[in-house]
Amino acid sequence: MLKKEIDTIILDVDGTLSEDISWLKLTQGLEWSAPQKGKSYTRI
C-alpha cells in the first residue's frame, strides 16, 4: 500500500469552489447556530 502525506486541506466555506462540498452545505441540517459552526470550523 502506498502512503502519502496530505500537505494542504482546503475548506470551501461559502461554496466558491464547489457548492456541493462547501462548509455551509456540509453543516446544513445540523441545526447549529453560527457560533457553533464557527467553533467547529476553527477546530479543523
MARGU-12907 format. One record per residue: residue in one letter; y, z, x of N, C-alpha, C in turn. Coordinates in steps of 0.2 Angstrom, whole numbers, plus 5000, padded with zeros to 4 digits. Example, Ala and Ser with C-alpha at 12.3 -4.5 7.8 and 13.67 -1.06 7.14 Angstrom:
a497250395066497850395062498450395066;s498950355064499550365068500050395064;
***
This chain:
m499450005004500050005000500650005004;l501149965003501749955007502250005004;k502550045008503050095006503750075008;k504250075004504950055005505350115003;e505950125007506450165005506950135001;i507250174996507750154992508450174996;d508850124997509450135001510050154996;t510050114990510550124985510350124978;i510550164974510450164967511150154963;i511150104959511750084955511650104948;l512150154946512150174939512650134935;d512550094931513050054927513250094921;v513750134922513950174917514150144910;d514650094911514850064905514549994903;g514049974906513749914904514049844908;t514449854913514749804916514249754919;l513749774922513249734925512749714920;s512549754915512049744910512049794905;e512149774899512249814893511549854892;d511049824893510349854892510149914896;i510449914902510249964907510850014909;s511450014905511950054906511850124904;w512150174908512050244907512250264899;l512750234896512850244889512250224885;k511950164886511350144882510750184884;l510650204890510050244891510150314888;t510750344887510850404884510950404877;q511050344874511150334867510550364863;g510750404858510250434853510050504856;l510250524861510050594864510450644861;e511050624857511450674854511750724859;w511950694865512350734870513050724869;s513450774870514150774870514350734876;a514950714877515250684883515150724889;p515350794888515250834894514550844896;q514050844892513350844894513150774897;k513350724895513250654898513550654905;g514150684906514450684912514150734917;k513850784915513550834919512850804921;s512550774917511850744919511950684924;y512550644923512650594927512850614934;t513250674935513350694941512850724945;r512250744942511650774945511350724949;i511350664946511050604949511450584955;
***
